[in-house]
Amino acid sequence: MASRKETLVRRAARVRRQVKSVANGRPRLSVHRSSKNIYAQIIDDVAGNTIVAASTLDAGLRKKLKTGADTDAAAAVGKLVAERASKAGVKDVVFDRGAFIYHGRIKALADAARENGLTF
């Protein structure tokens, strides 16, 4: 039986392989969720740099949020990353959920990013 860590590593590799195959030069919206915060960044894999990033640790969001570990916080991060992406001229991205299941906070972040102008 595979351990939890092995399962997560395999799932992340599977998702990353799928994301790279459908990217066609589009940057990817990578999401990481910890027990206390959520992070999102748009990465240009061709150039190898981060275009924009947002998290619940940003000064503007920190004051507004009760906690960084709920769906409201994730939606706020999704909105912020979408706004920053539009200022940077990014509209189309590929969603990279990593080893996380598309549910709860990950889904809330993705929905908020879509509502605020990102296409994926």
C-alpha positions in Angstrom: 0.0 0.0 0.0 1.3 3.4 -1.0 1.9 6.0 1.8 0.0 9.3 1.8 3.1 11.2 0.7 3.7 8.8 -2.2 0.1 9.2 -3.3 0.3 13.0 -3.2 3.6 13.0 -5.2 2.2 10.7 -7.9 -1.0 12.8 -8.1 1.0 16.1 -8.4 3.1 14.5 -11.2 0.1 13.3 -13.0 -1.6 16.7 -12.9 1.6 18.6 -13.9 2.1 16.2 -16.9 -1.5 16.9 -18.0 -1.1 20.7 -17.5 2.1 20.8 -19.6 0.5 18.8 -22.4 -2.4 21.2 -22.8 -0.6 24.4 -22.0 0.4 25.4 -25.6 2.5 28.3 -24.3 0.0 29.6 -21.8 1.2 30.4 -18.3 -0.1 28.2 -15.5 -2.0 29.3 -12.4 -0.4 27.2 -9.7 -2.2 26.8 -6.3 -0.8 25.7 -3.0 -2.9 25.2 0.1 -1.6 24.9 3.6 -3.5 24.4 6.8 -3.5 28.1 7.6 -3.1 29.9 4.2 -3.6 29.6 0.4 -1.2 30.8 -2.3 -1.6 31.3 -6.0 0.9 32.3 -8.6 0.9 32.6 -12.4 4.1 31.1 -13.8 5.5 31.4 -17.3 7.2 28.1 -17.8 8.8 29.1 -21.1 10.7 32.0 -19.5 10.9 30.3 -16.1 9.6 33.2 -14.0 6.6 34.2 -11.9 4.4 36.8 -13.5 2.0 37.6 -10.6 1.4 36.1 -7.2 -1.1 36.5 -4.4 -1.7 34.8 -1.0 -3.6 35.3 2.2 -0.4 36.7 3.7 -0.6 39.8 1.5 -0.9 42.9 3.7 -4.2 44.1 2.1 -5.9 40.8 2.4 -4.6 40.0 5.9 -6.5 42.8 7.5 -9.8 42.0 5.8 -9.9 38.3 6.4 -10.9 36.5 9.6 -8.6 33.6 8.7 -6.6 32.5 5.8 -7.9 28.9 5.8 -11.5 29.2 4.6 -13.3 29.4 1.3 -13.9 33.2 1.7 -10.1 33.7 1.9 -9.5 31.5 -1.1 -12.1 33.5 -3.1 -10.4 36.7 -2.1 -7.0 35.4 -3.3 -8.6 34.2 -6.6 -10.0 37.7 -7.1 -6.7 39.4 -6.3 -4.6 37.1 -8.6 -7.1 37.7 -11.4 -6.9 41.5 -11.0 -3.1 41.4 -10.9 -3.0 39.2 -14.0 -5.2 41.5 -16.0 -2.9 44.4 -15.1 0.0 42.3 -16.3 -1.8 41.5 -19.5 -2.5 37.8 -18.8 -5.9 36.5 -19.7 -5.6 32.8 -20.6 -4.0 30.4 -18.2 -3.9 26.7 -17.4 -5.0 25.7 -13.9 -2.5 23.6 -11.9 -4.1 22.3 -8.7 -1.0 20.3 -7.8 -1.8 17.4 -5.5 -4.9 19.0 -4.2 -8.4 17.8 -5.1 -10.6 20.3 -6.9 -12.9 20.9 -4.0 -13.4 23.4 -1.2 -10.8 26.1 -1.1 -9.2 25.2 -4.4 -12.5 25.3 -6.2 -13.4 28.6 -4.5 -10.1 30.2 -5.7 -10.6 28.9 -9.3 -14.2 30.1 -9.4 -13.3 33.6 -8.1 -10.4 33.9 -10.7 -12.8 32.9 -13.5 -15.4 35.5 -12.4 -12.8 38.2 -12.4 -11.5 37.7 -15.9 -9.1 34.7 -16.1 -9.9 32.1 -18.7 -9.1 28.4 -18.1 
